[in-house]
Amino acid sequence: MSRKKEKERFKEVRNARARRDYFVDETLEAGIALRGTEVKSIRQGTAQINDAFVRIDKGTPILYHAHFAEYAFGTDSNHNPYRPRKLLLHKREIRKWEQVIQSGGRTIIPLRMYFSKGLVKVEIALCRGKKQYDKRDDLRKAVDLREAQRTVKHHI
């Protein structure tokens, strides 16, 4: 298959709920340790990271609750769709984020997953949870912006 068609088939997987439910403070690109059938499943576009989160266990960042559907043409040694996956980061980045998380009030959430030079990368973010009134304010701002754009469009 040509490279152009391959790019059209898979663009990226986004976490739709991340920016709605969290304030994003800091982002970082991380590699992810995957098996062959998982990569093929991602290329087909059957991955979901909406419920996923990252926890640092014994100095190792691990992605939990990410769903990579089983590869349709895989054998009986196909991967487990919900298995925890190791993220690949530098030690200093891990230590820095681990200290911030231990101080409280923050969590690590994956924002998107994409291919970069043939490798799967995950953009993770250090986030603070939004309260209900923060979500309402964001919705109100979006509605006001949409109405302003609509009135400017009709007056021009």
Secondary structure, 3 states (H helix, E strand, C coil): CCHHHHHHHCCEEECCCHHHHEEEEEEEEEEECCCHHHHHHHHCCCEECCCCEEEEECCEEEEECCEECCCCCCCCCCCCCCCCEEEECCHHHHHHHHHHHHHCCCEEEEEEEEEECCEEEEEEEEEEECCHHHHHHHHHHHHHHHHHHHHHHHHC
